[in-house]
Amino acid sequence: MSVTRRSFLKWSAVLGTAATLGCGSSSSSDDKNDGPSAPSFDKEVWNGCNVNCGSHCPLKLHVKDGVVVRVSTDNENPDEYGDYGAGFQFRACVRGRSIRQRLYNPDRVKYPMKRVAGSVRGEGKYERISWEQAINEISAKMLQVKSNYGPGSFYIQYATGTIDASFAKSWTPAASPLARLHNLWGGWLNHYGNYSTPQIGPYLPMLLGGSSQNTITDAVNSNLVVLWGNNPANTRMGSGAHYTYHLQKAKEKNPNLKFISIDPHYNDTAIALEADWISIRPGTDTALVAGMAYYLLDEGLLDEAWINAHCVGWSEASMAGIVEATGSADGAPEGTEPAVPANSSYKSYLLGLGADATPKTPEWASEITGIPVAIIKSFAKRLINEKPAMIIQGWGPQRHYLGGNNCRAISLMAILTKNIGIQGGGSGARESGASVSLSFRAWSTTFPSNPVTYTVSHYTWYQAILDHTSMTRRTWGVKGLATPDTPLPLPIKFIWNYAGNCMTNQHGDINETMKMYKDESKCECIVTIENSFTPSALVSDYILPDCTNWEQNDVTTNSGGNSAIMVFDTKAVEPLFECKTIYEMLTLIADKIGIKEQFTEDRTQDEWLEFLFNETLRVSGDQGVFTAENGLDTYAKAKAAGLVRKVVPTATPTVAYKAFVDDPITNKVSTPSGKFEIFSKRLYNLSHQWVLPGDGLDRICAIPEFHATQDGYTHSKRDEYPFQVVGHHYKQRTHSTYYNTSWNREANPQTAWINSGDASNLGIRHGDTVEIWNDRGKVRVKAKVTPRIMPGVIALPQGAWYNPGGKCFNSKIEHTGSITAAEVGNTSVVDHGGCNNVLTSLRPEAYSKGNCQHSVLANVRKVG
């Protein structure tokens, strides 16, 4: 693919200025062009980083001769961290500040591309076509698929590459421009759940009636903060959602505040906060909680009267409070299952009075978790003695098989120690970020509803390609069908993949998934809309070049503590090459399928944004910000301001479940019983109603019990594959976004964390090349030998780009080659990208039907 001379010169100028101008924030004199050696800019505009890290940071783009030559952030506003986070600067992290390496990446998708005739999906062979050909052929295929199958055969893939845009967003798919197109054209197959919170999303409300948590800034009122499988220094790195920053500020104000990190590796957050580290085997959190609870019960440290007043399922007596759920769509009519046996309470489980007849002593828990008995006991007592204690769980523990039990158990510990519903305490859920917000009406608020009302799990879309007739509510968790045994009516035949990498890279068992794509009779058309040649783009039939958010106008919001911002994203440069916004390309398609007028309502993207701004004023008022006095009462004025701030110094943190804890009779929670349900009758019913695999590894448990699971520590496969492999989020990238930025890769290379003792036993030294393998595939990567990872565990950061045979991408992560048809999906072909999903499973969790990509067993050896 050739480039124009003008574009080449522009790109050369950008790369040439990188060393002198850098990617960090500039001084105020540089920004104002008034220093003696300051570079001059033609314009400076506000935009942002809209990727899926939860931060959505503001970026100021400095433009010279139509090229972004510098990226800075919120470094001009006052930076005073007032009470509960009032008035601080919303600074972007190093990932966002490297956006020029994405904007001007040599491997950007520059033109519409079509898979070479005769090649197999996954080989990575494409040819350039015109926009006219692309629109004509894609539209014709849409009409054909709709005619042959129906609207429900279209699927909009899970994708979070533009998660925070108000207009051009990719997630949720139901809020994306593609959803508007298909809602107007008959509908499409949607999904429920997400790859981030597959188990905690549906399971935690079974216990709490919701998933609320104390605001993170309430940590200043704590004596102890427990980060349970939670590493916000990597997952929430910037801006208002920089939770490690909020915790550091709480520690500055409250010198008595202590931290504990429960994690298989001593993560960056633990280091930053000087936390005590409790190293735990992956997926064994439920056993740890049981051992702690047994000890506290045995020592007489639990207030059982309080627990029984607030909970169903702690004791046998409290089981009388069970209430059947009504109107549930989860399965067969409830009440048809066997009666609940005696000794089904959690206390009976702890004492060994239940079905497994095993007391859950600290010694029992220690054998499973790898945590010494003395530490289990001391940790349990600290939650009692050092109240208020804020337990905050990350989303790692729940991304395991039986992860729903893990997340419920962690929150249960907050309940049993009476740290829930109090200032400085917490519910055990994920941290809540803000007490103040600014809202903007998203484009999706104008969409008509989707006529196709049934949905599949976000993780089981592949089964709808392979065999939709096997998918019912009982077997695969399909929602919205006439009965629990009604099969999914249509297969997936057409997939839109907009700003996402879940077609391959972020999905499970990449080799098995790649095999599926080879059969074009299964899924007839895959269209990817993307900036770069990602691994997911390389299984597409068509690739359409998308504009980045820095090449178009939009609006994003952000908040943290007592501060909030709204960024009126302003186009910094004209779209490069033949890139179009998704609105432009879908308008062309809407014209071809006869719905252009309904799709656009005769508005441009900018006119839509102005309309949505006015709708925001109509629905939400001026929010104390968008006033004439502030000079922000029109879209034009707000856009000119670029970065709009709201600070409310008097706001206070939310204390989750306080009303219920104070008065459980009057203020019930949203469970069938109105109490915290340690025993869930809903889950008990489903355990008898749903059809699960016959190997006994899938379970739906009424209480948060520990059991052997698929690819867990106690699984028999560990004889052959002795290491547990966990993916974790990494500073280098946000999931798979930013992986192709060389500065970040150089600073944070992809490595496999291996315990020093394990490495010594295997003859592996720091920096050696190792191969990690199991029956699903092989990964080749450099070793990081460190005592910061638990023995028997390998940490392989998730999101690295899949590179089979080292042929698809060169060392600069540019798409330069292809693999053969025989190599597509071949488990003997080694991945040179370090992608952990070569090793993960497609098997979904029993109830949520979500991904369990942290449950992996594998082996490792030195290869170079």
C-alpha positions, 0 to 999 in steps of 0.5 A: 500500500503506497502513501501520498508524498504529502502524507509521507512528509507529514508523518516524517515531520511528526516522527522527527519531532518526537525526540525533541518535543516528547509526549509529556505535558508541556510547561505553561509558557510552551503552551502559550508560545511565549517562551524564547525557545517555545515551539509555535502551534497553529492551534491547540484543541481539547480531545481525549483518550476514549479507550476502555480503562475507565479513566477517559482522560482529557488531552490537549493536542497541539497542531502545527501545519495540520500535524499533531506535534505535541500532546499535553493534558490538564496541567493548567487548571488549579491542582488542589486536592480538597476534601474528598477529591475536590479541585484536582487536575485530570491528568492523562497517563503515559498511554494517552499521551502517546496517541501520536503513535496511534494517530500516525502509526505506519500500520493504520488502515488507510483504505477499504480492504477486501480479503483476497479471493481464495484466501482463508480467514485468518491468513491475513491477505487483503487487497485495496478496494474503493469506497464505492466497491466496499459500500456496494458489496457490503450493502448487497450482502446485508440485503442477501443475509436479511432476505435469507435468514432474517434480522436476528442473524446480524450480530454487533460484536462486543467492542470497547475501543471507543467506549466513552464517546457520546456519539461514535461509541462502540460500547455498549453495542446497543449504543453504537451507531451500528445499533441505530442502523439495524434498529431502523432496519429490523433489528439484530442479535444483542448480547448481555454481560461483558468480558470485564465483569462476567460473573460479578455482574449477575452474581453479586446482586444475588447476595447484596441486591445490587453492587453498590460500594462506598466512594473511593474517597471514603478511604480517608475515614478507614483504618484498613483498606483491603485490595482483593485482586485489585490493582488500580495502578495498572487498571485505572492509571489516569485522570478522575478514575486514578484510584491509586492517586485517591488512595495515596491522598487518603493515606497522606491525610490519614497516616494511620491508614493501612493497606493489604493486597490479596493477589497472586503477585505483588502488584504495582498498587501494593508497592505504591501504597506499601501494602502488606501482601497476602499471596493467594493461589488464583481462584481460591478466594472462596476457600480463604473466606471460608477459613477466615469465617470458620476461625472468627466463628470458632473464636466467638468474634462474630455477631450472629444476632446481627448477621441473622437480622440482616441475612438469609442463609447464615444459620439454619434458623435464618433459612426460614427467611427464604422467599421465592423469587417471582417473575424470574426469567432465569429458567423453569417456574420456581418452586418446582425443584426439590426442597432445600435439604437440612444443613444447607446454611453457610454456617453448616457448610463451615462446620462440616455439617453439609454435604461435603462433611468437611470443616472449613478450618484455617488449616483446610483453607491453607492447603488450598490457598497456599496462605499460612494458617497464621496469616489467615487468622491474623487477617481475619482478626484485623477486619474485626479489630481495625474497623472500619475496614474497606474491602474492595475487590477487583475483577480478577477473582470473578474471572474464574470458573466458580468466580461467582462464588469468589465475588460473593465470598469476598463481599460476604467477609465485609458483611460478617465483620460488620464493615458494610454500611458504615463510613470508612467501610465498604460492601466488598464490591469494586470501588466507586469513583465519584460523588460528583458528575456531569452528564451529556445525552448520548446519541443512543437516547434517540435510537428506536428500540431493537425489534429482536428482543432475545439475547445471548451471553457476550461470551457465547456468540461463537456457539450461535455460529456453530450450532444455534439450535443447541442454544436454549435458556437451560443450556446456553443461557439465552434470554428472551425466548418463549420458554426455557427450552426454546432454541435460538431461532437464527444463526449468526451470519453477519458480524460487525466488528467496530473498534474491537478485538474480541473476534480473536485476541480478547476471546478465549481459545484463539486457535479453536475460534480461528478454526471456526472462521475458516468455514465460510458457510457458518458465518457468511460475512465479517466487517471490521471498522478499525484504525489498525490491522489488529489480530481481529481485523485479520479474520475479516472479509472487509476492513473499513478505515475508521477515523480516530476520535482525534479526527472528529468531534464528539463529547466525553465525560469523566469524574472522580471524587468531588470533581467532574469534567466534560471534554468537547472533543474537537477534531485536531486534524483532517482524516488521514488517507481515505479514513471516514467516520463511522457516521459517514460510512454508515450513512452511505450504507443506510442510503443503499438499504433505503433508510438514510433519512431515518438514520441521519434525520438530515443532521451532520455529526456536528448538528447531532452533537449540538442537538444532544447538548440542547437535549442535555440542557432540557433533561438535566438542566444547566447542572450548575455549569452550563449557564450564561454567567459561565459563558457555557449556555450554548454548544458553540461556547462549550465547544470553544471552552473545550474542557469544562470542570465542575467541583463541589467541595461540599459533596460527601462519599456514598456509604453503600447499604447504610440505610439497610444496615441501620434499619433492615426492617424498613429499608430492604435491599433488592433481593427476594427476601429483602435481606442479604442472601448468603443462601440464594434460592434463585441459584438453588433453583437454577442448579436443579433446572439448568442443563450443565456438562456431565463432568461435575466441574460446572456448578451453580451454588446456592452459597459461596462454596469452594469446589474443584473447577475446570483448570483450577488449582485442584484440577487433575490436569495439574499433573500434566500442566502444573502452573496456573497462568493468570492474565493481568492488566498492564501499564503498556496498554489498555486491554489490547489498545496501545499495544502498537505504540513503540514507546510504551512497548519499550518501557513495558515489554511483554513478559511472563512473570515466573517465580524465582524459585520455579525459574531456578528449578527449570533453568530459566534466567531473567530475559530468557525466551520461554514457551508456555503451552497446554493442549490449546496452544503455545506462546513464546515470550521473554521471562521476567524472573521475580519474587513478586509472583507466587510459586506455581503461578505464571502471570502473563499480561493480557492484551498482547497481539496474537502473532502466529508463527511470528509471521503476521506482525514484525517487531514494530507490530506492523502487519507485514506477512501472513500465515498459510491456511493450514496454520490457521487455528493449528495448535502446533503453531507458536504464538510469538506475540505473548497472547494469553488467550492462546491458552484460555478456554471457550467453556463459559461459566455455569450461570452467567455463561461468561468468560473464565479467562483467569482459570488456565493450567499450562507448562513452561520451558526455556527455549532460548 
